[in-house]
Amino acid sequence: MQIQPYLFFNGRCEEALEFYRRALGAEVEQIVRMKESPDGPPPDLPADWENKVMHASFSVQGVQILVSDGMASGEPNFQGFSLAISVPDKAAVDRLFNGLAEGGQVEMPPGETFWSPRFGMVRDRFGLGWMVMATPQ
């Protein structure tokens, strides 16, 4: 069994893929556009959404994340969860945290905690929460 996050960016998926490529070094593995569906675009699809992302996947540090534009239901709404990234050192925390914070909102700047030598929380420009931490040595 495998559990994976599947995130809906409501029209901003391609922007998100490029952002995570820059901020996290994400590798985009697949992109399927609405017009490329074997069944054709969904019947209630807005006219200008044929090139939007029906399904895509990217990986960060070997972990695959699935994404889509969804069905034009407003701004992305990521409530009640965060994605956590564990890295081997403090410098990597700062690099990833700063990349994710670009255009976003810092919730807890990186610092030492009782569980990690460097831990920080940020909500990125899409409203997605991230916790970035160094693995204790």
N, C-alpha and C positions, 0 to 999 in steps of 0.2 A: 504494500500500500504506500502511496505517496500523497502528501497534501501540499498543494501549491497555492500561493496567492494568485487571484485573478482580479486585476484592477481595471476599472472602467473610467476613462478620462473624458467622456462626453464631448468629443470633438477635438480634444487636444492631445491625442495619443502620439501622433508623429512628433509633436513638440516635446512630449515627455521622453520618448525614445532618444531623441537627440540630447536632451538635458542629461539623462542618466548615462549616456555614452561619455559625455564630457565629465560629469561630476563623479562617476563611479567606475569608469572604464568598462561599462556594460558592453556586452557583445550581442548585437541584434541577430537572432537566429532565423526568424521567419516573420514575414509580413504578408497577410492576405487582405486585400482591399474588398470593400462591399461589392463592387462590380465584378469581382473575380469568383464570387460564390458559384458553385456548380448549379445551384437552384436559381441563380439570378439575384439581384438586389432584393432585399425585403420590400414588400409592397407599400409599406407606410414610411419608407425612407425619404427624408427630405431631398429635394431635387439636387442640391449641391453637395450631397454626401456620398456620391458614387466612389470617390477616391479616398474616403475615410477608411480607417483601419477596422476591419471586421474582427480580425484575430492577429495577434503577434506574440512573439516570445523573445525574451532576452535573458541573458545570464550574467550574474555578478558573482565572482569567486566560486563558480561551479554550481550556483543555485539558480534554477530557472524560475522566472516570473512571467506570468501570462497577462496580456493586456489587450484592451480594445477601446474603440471610441464609444461603444455602447450605442444608444439610439437617440441621441440629441436631447437628453433630458435635463439640461442645465449644467451648472458648474459641477466639477467632480466633488464628491462628498465622502471623505474618508474619515469616518467617526468610529471611535471605540476600539481602535487597534493602532499599532505602530509596527514597522518592520525594523528588526534589529540586525546590526552588522557587527561581528566580532573580528577584530584584526590583531596582528601580533604585537604592535608597538604603538606608542603615543603619537609618533609622527604621522602614521597612517590614519589615526583617529582625526587629527587636525586637518589633514589633506581632504579626507572624505567629508568630514563635517562642514568644512568651508565650502566645498563644492555644492553640497546639498543646501546650504544656507543661502546661496546666491539667489536673490529674489524671494526668499522665504522668510520664516520667522524663527529666531532662536528661542527655544523654550527653556533650555538649561545649557549654558556654555560649558565646553569641555573642562573637566576638572577631576580631581581624585575623589573616589568614593570608597566605601568599605569593601565593595565587590570588584572594583576595577581601578587600576592606576590612572585611567583616563576614560571618562564617560561623558557624553553630551546628548542632548535631545534637541531636535530641530523639526519644524514643519516646513516642507519644501514649497516651492512656488505653486504647486498643484493642491496643497493642503494635506499631503501625505506625511504622516509622522514617521520619523526615523530615530532610532537610538543607536549611537555609534560608540563602541567600547573596545578598549584594549584588553586582551586576554591576560589575566594575572600571571605573572612569571613565577 
